[in-house]
């Protein structure tokens, strides 16, 4: 079965860094566009960053210059390096993978940023 499993979330002080990881199974990962979304309480889920199979990236304006998305197709993993974290970055972060007309989601990992 298809699974996406996130890890790396936690509590960090403002200005600190975290690296999120997403491990995929059951899909032809190299063909998928993958990304990270986040959702804070009372807010809609939003795209944080995405990366195509050949390495093209897209970032939300709010994280550009602070976050970096990358992937390792051989290991079927996607990463999100988060630097200079702000309290407004606090949310549940979800891994997403999509190909053709299908999309897959992980269970989410909590990121908390203290001021």
SVG drawing of the C-alpha trace seen along z (x, -y; Angstrom):
<svg xmlns="http://www.w3.org/2000/svg" viewBox="-11 -36 30 38">
<polyline fill="none" stroke="black" stroke-width="0.4" points="0.0,0.0 1.0,-3.6 2.5,-5.3 4.1,-8.6 5.6,-9.0 6.8,-12.3 9.4,-12.8 11.6,-15.5 9.0,-17.8 9.3,-19.1 9.7,-22.2 12.3,-24.8 13.0,-28.4 12.4,-31.2 15.4,-31.6 16.2,-27.9 16.2,-25.1 14.5,-21.8 14.7,-19.3 11.6,-17.4 11.8,-14.1 9.2,-12.1 9.7,-8.5 7.6,-7.1 6.7,-3.5 4.4,-1.8 4.8,-4.4 7.1,-5.2 8.6,-8.0 10.8,-9.5 7.9,-10.2 6.0,-12.1 5.9,-15.8 6.2,-16.0 5.8,-18.7 5.2,-20.0 1.9,-21.6 1.1,-22.9 -2.0,-23.7 -2.3,-25.7 -5.3,-25.6 -8.2,-27.6 -6.4,-28.1 -6.6,-26.4 -3.9,-24.0 -1.3,-25.8 1.5,-24.8 4.9,-25.4 7.2,-24.0 7.1,-21.5 9.7,-19.7 9.2,-17.9 10.9,-14.6 13.6,-16.4 14.3,-18.9 12.3,-22.0 11.2,-23.8 8.4,-26.1 8.1,-27.9 5.5,-30.0 6.6,-33.6 6.5,-33.4 9.2,-30.7 11.4,-31.6 15.0,-32.1 14.5,-30.3 13.2,-26.8 14.8,-24.4 13.1,-21.4 15.1,-18.5 14.6,-14.9 16.5,-11.6 14.8,-9.5 16.9,-6.4 15.8,-6.4 12.3,-7.6 12.6,-10.5 11.8,-14.2 13.2,-16.7 12.4,-20.2 15.2,-22.1 13.7,-24.9 15.9,-27.7 15.2,-31.0 11.9,-29.6 9.3,-32.0 6.3,-31.5 4.0,-31.8 5.6,-28.7 4.1,-26.6 1.7,-24.1 1.2,-20.5 3.4,-19.8 2.2,-17.2 4.1,-15.4 2.3,-15.2 3.1,-13.2 1.2,-13.3 1.3,-11.8 -1.2,-12.0 -4.6,-12.5 -3.7,-10.9 -2.4,-12.4 -1.1,-10.9 -0.7,-12.4 1.2,-11.6 -0.1,-11.7 1.6,-15.0 4.3,-16.0 3.9,-18.8 6.2,-21.8 6.1,-24.2 8.1,-27.4 8.4,-29.3 9.1,-33.0"/>
</svg>
